[in-house]
């Protein structure tokens, strides 16, 4: 059945479903087909314990009748199931209230191919390849006297989009991702990860060694009083800053609904902070178009600390009489558009120089369980995890137990006083981001842990 469905996906299927929707009375229709696989190898206690694979094809139909919209989806691709899908979507549309601000599905436009979005090596990766990467991480942990935990994932996706206004888009994308957590007998822990379009470019041994050495250095962590401390945030923590900013503020819908911090021209960061979204940059995880079939545009979000732009999908762009920036998500979508391919500009500082600038502060590996408590201030609460160290006179002096923080990420950006020259491609909860480490003048820690 999987093979039969794989043979049926693509523009032919999308156009066939468009015809069925129009025959049911749709004034406009959009078909999104996503097909592909995800394959994952997990390891724990320095042993591989799971190897799983999923292959699936889904079709998502959005139907417009006047200003009423209905959405239905299925992973059954036979002719009868497609017919029922068209019936369901149009029936749902007729039952919906009108959206007075809805203008139209997007019109067709130029779509440039995204260079570097696809790697045959990732598609061809075998369970043995993923096991070899896991073994590299485990070997690094063994050498450091700790245990390795984590996963190695390879994914391939074909995204096909067609609508009744003439959009036709089809693209293959791949992604590989390794996570490694190293842990010792007394609870010491270290973390590292890496992502790439081509899985052969991930250095599994280096990621394993980074996590293992961080865990070994965390042995014997002691208590530290909560308070305001200058910090160096490693890349794994910085990606959370960008994700929260994108989720809470850089969406046009958040601005239109008055729940965003964003105001054009407002200063929210130091001169060292520049952030943008660019789906076509091969340094990230490229994608030529969004889930509405609109070409992705580069959007400068923050330029030298100043707000410059937000991302749009077709609906939010229509409300302002402009064109989408190519940041639409699959329907139904109540959240609006998000920046899924964020970048932060590098600085000039080495890692040693970032740490060397701390008189008395903290080196933070990453954040855990972060949640917003005040969206317009981007006030976030969360925990440090997998490596927290006290720094005095520019030197790491001892590991400390994890701390809870409650901090405005806007204030954190305003306090950026140095930026690392190296960047990492990481996977966040929104998409991916290419980020450096940063030094921040003050970060508020509100509580301590016993262990």
N, C-alpha and C positions, 0 to 999 in steps of 0.2 A: 504493500500500500504506500509506503514511504517513497519507493522508487517511482511509482505511478504519479504521485503528487509532484515530485521533483520535476518530472518530465513536463508537467502541465503549467508550471508557474512561468511568469514573465508577462510581457506586454500583450501577448495574445489572450491570456486569461483576463487581464485587466480590461481590454477592449470588449471582450465578450460580456463581462459583467456590466460595463457601462451601457451596452445595448439593452440588457435586461432591465436595468434601472430606468432607462428612458421609456421603455415599453410599459412600465408600471406607473408612469406619470411624473417622473422627476423632471424638474426644470433645469437642474444642474446635478452632476454626480461626480464623485471622486473615488478611485480605487487605489488602495495601497496594498501591495503584496510584499510580504517579508518571508523569505525562505532561507534556511541555512542550518547550521549545527553549532553546538557548544560541547566541547570535550574537556574533561577536568580530571586531573590526577591529584589526590589529596594524600598528605603524609602527616603523621602524628607520632610522638615518641620516637622520632627518627626512623620510622618505618612507613612505607607506602601502604595505605590501608583501603584505598578506594580508587577505582577508575570508572568513570561514568561518561556516557555520551547521550546527547539528545539531538534528534533531527526533527524539524517541524517546518511547516509552511502555513502561514495565516493570511487571510485576505480580509481587509477592512473596507467597508463600503460606507461612504458618507453621501447622503441624499439630501438635496435641497428642493423644497417645494415652496416657492415664494420666499418668505423669510422664516420658514420652519425647517428645522434640520433634524434628520434622523441618522443614527449610526448603528450598524450591526457588523459583526465579525464572525468568522468561522475558520476552522482548519480542515474542513471537508470541501474538496475541490471538484467533486463530480458535478455533472450538469444539473441534476435535481437539487443538490444542495445550494448551488449558485442561484438557481431560480428562487428557492425559499429565502435565501439571503436578501435578494432584491425585494421580495415581497415584505420581509420583516423591516428592512430599513425604511421603505416608503410608508409602511403602516405606522412606524414609530414617528416619522416626520409629521404625518398628518395629525398626530396626537399632541405634538409639542406646541408650547406657546411661541408666538412670533418673537424673533430677535430684532428689535427695531434698528439696532446699529449695524446689523449684518448687511454688507454690500454685495459681495460675490465671492465665489471661489477664485483663486488666483488665475490670471491670464498667463498664457505661455510667454516665456522669455528665453534669453540665451542661458545655456547651462554649459559651463566649461568643464571638461573632464578633470577630476581631482587626481593629481599626480601623487602616486605613493599610497593610495587607499587600499591596495590589495597586494597580498604576497602569496604566491603559489606555495612557497615553503611552509607557510602557516597552514594552508589548506592540506598539504601533504603530511603534516606532522602526525606521527604515530604515537600510540601509547608508550612505545619504547623510547621515543624522543622525550616525552614528558617525564617518564621514569628516570631518564638520564639526568634531566635538570633537577629532579627531586634528589637524586643521589648526590649531586654536586652540593646542594644546600645541606644535606645530611652530613656529608663528609666535613664540611666547614664547621658544623656544630660539634661533631665528634672531636675535631682537633682542639676545640675550645672547651671541651668538657661540659657541654650543655646538650639539650635535646632540641630537635628541629620540628616545627609544626608549620603547615601552610598548604599551598596549592599551586598548581601550574595549569593554566587554562589556555586553550586555543579556540578561537571562534571565527566563523565565516558567515557572512550574511549577504544575500542579494536583495536589494531594495528596488522595487518597481512601482512607479507612480503614473497614473493616467487620469485625466479628468475630461469632462465633456466640453471644456473650452479649448482643448487642444494640447494640454501639457502631456508630454510623453518623456519619461525619465527612467533610466535603468542603470544600476551600478552595483558592483561587488565590492565588499569591504571586509577586511580581516583585522583581528586584534589578538594579541597574546598578552598574558598577564601572570606574573609570579608574585606571590606573597610569601614571606617567610617570617615567622616569629620564633625566636630562640629563647628557651627557658631553662633555668637552673633549678637545682634541688631546693633552694631557699626562696624561690619565687622571683629571682632576678630575671629580667626579660629584655630582649632587644628586637627591633623590627626593621625590615627593609622590604622594598618592593620595586618592581619595574614593569613597564608596559611598552609594547612596540607593535607596529603593524606586521613586521617580519619577526617571527619568534626566534630566528637564529641570531638576532642581534641582542637578545637578552643574555646577560652574563650571569647565569645562575649561580656560579661559584662566588662571584663578587657580592651578589645579593646575600647569599648565605653567610659569607664572612662578615659582612657589615652587621647583620643581625646577631651573629654569634659573638663578635667582639663587643657589641653594645651590651649584650646580656652579661658577659663576663665582667665588664666594667661596672655593671649595676649591682654586683654582689655586695651585700652588707649595707644596703641603703639605710639611711637614718632619717629621723624626723626633722622637718624644717617648719618653722612657724609661717602661717599664711601671712600675706601682705602684698604690697606692691613691689615688684622686682623688674629690673630690666631683663630682657630675654633675648636669646637667639632661638628663633624658630627654624627647625630644619624643614626641608621641602615637604615632608609628610604632614606637618602642621599647617604650612602655608596653603596647601591645596584646600584645606577646610575653610580658610578665610575667603578664598575666591569662590568656592561653592556657595557659601552662605550669602555673599554679596550678590552672586548671580541669582540665587533662589529668591532672595528678599527684595532686591532692588533694581537689577538691571533688566527686568522684564517690562515691556511697554504696558502690559496689563496692570502690573503693580503700580506703575506711575498713574495710569488713567483712573485707577480705583483709589488713589490717594493713600496707599499703604507703603510706598517706597520712600527711601531717604533721598532718592535722586532728584536733583534740580540742575538743569543745564548751567554750567559755569560755577557750580558750587565746589569749593575746595573741601575734599574729604581725606586727603593724604598728603604726605610730604612730597617734595619735588622729585624724590627718588622712585615714586610709585607711578608706573604706567601699566595699564591692563587693557587688553583687547581680546576680541573673539575673532578667530579666522579659521573657518572650516577647510580652506584650501591650502593651508601651510603644511608642507610635508614634514615639518618638525613635530607636528602633533599626530592626530589620527584623522587624516583628511576625509572629507565627504563633499561631493560636488553639489548636492542639493538637500533640502530638508524633507520632512515627511508630508509636505504639500506640493512637492515638485518644483520648488523655487530655488534658484541658485543661491548658494551661501555667499554672503558678502562679509568682508572684514568690517567690524564695528569697533571703533575706538571707544572704550567705556570710560577709562580714566587716563588723562594725559598729564603727566607731571603733577599728579595730585588733584587734578580738576576734572569734574564730571563732564563728559563730552557726548555720550550717546547711550541708547538702550537698544535692545533687540526687538524686532517685530515679527509677528506672523500675519497671515492674510486678514484675520478678523481685526486685530488691533491696528494694523495699518489702514484698513478701510475706515475705521472710526476717525482717522486724522487725514484722510484723503491722500495717503501716500502708499508706496509699494512695500511689501514685506521685505525684510532683510535676509530671509531664508532661514528662519529659526522656528518654523512651525513644528509642532509635535503631533503624533498620531491622534486623530479624533476618536472618541470625545475627549476634550481637553479643557478642564476648568481652570487650569493653572496659568495658561498663557504661554508665551514663548520664553525660552531660556537660552543662555549662552552655553553651548555644549563643548566648545573648543577654545577654552581660555588660555591666554598667555600673559605672563608678567615679565616685564623687561628685566634683563640681568643688570647687575651693577659691576663693580670693579674689585670687590673684596674677596679674598680667599676665605676658606672656612676658618683657618687659624686667625686671620685678621678680624673676622666677625666675632669670634670668641675673645680675642685679645682686647676688644673694645669694652668688655664688661669689667667694671671695677668690682662689683659684687652682684651677681645675677644668676640666671638659670639657663641651661641649655635644654631645650625641649625637643624630644624626638617627634612625637605626634600627639594628636588629641583623640579622645574617645567619647562617644555618646554625647555629642554636642547638640544642643537644642536652643532655638531662639526664644527669648523671653520678652523682647521688645523689638518688633520688626523694623520700625522706622529708625531706631538707633543702632540696629544690628547688634543688639545686646544678646550675647550668647553665653550659655552656661555649659560646662563640660568638665572633662577630666584629662589630665596628662596620662600617658601610658607608654610602656616599653622603653624606658630610658629617660630619666630626669636627673640632671647633674647640677650641683652648685659650682659656680665659677667665682674665683676671687683673684683680683689683680691679673685678669686675663688667662688664668690657668684653671683647668678642671681640678677641683680639690676632693670631691667625694660625690657618690650617688646619693640621692634623697628619695624619700617615698613620694608616691604620686600625690598631687594636689588638685583640688577642685578650683575652677576659675569661673568668674562671672565678669565678662569683659565686653565692652563695645568694640566690635571689629573696626568701626570707623575711627575710634580713638587710637586703636592699634596702628592703622594705616597712617594716621597723622603723626605717630611717634616713630615711624621707620627712619632710622638714622644711618643704616648701611645695608647694602644688598649684595648677595653673593654673585660671583661672575659665572658660576656653573649652574645649569638648570637640569631638572629631571622631568621626564614625561610620566605622569601619574594618572591613575584612574580615580575619579571622585564620585560623589553620589549623583552629580548631574551629567557628567560626561568625562572628558579628560582635560588635563591642564598641564602646561609646561611652566614650571615655577622654580625660582631660586630660593635659597635660604635668606632670612632677613634678621637684622638686629633691631629691636624695638625698645624705646627708652623706658617704658613702663607697662606692666601687665599685672592685672589684679587677680590675686589668688585668694580665695575666700574660705577654704577649708583644707584640712589635711586628712590623710588616711592612716590607719593604724598599721597596715601591712603593705 
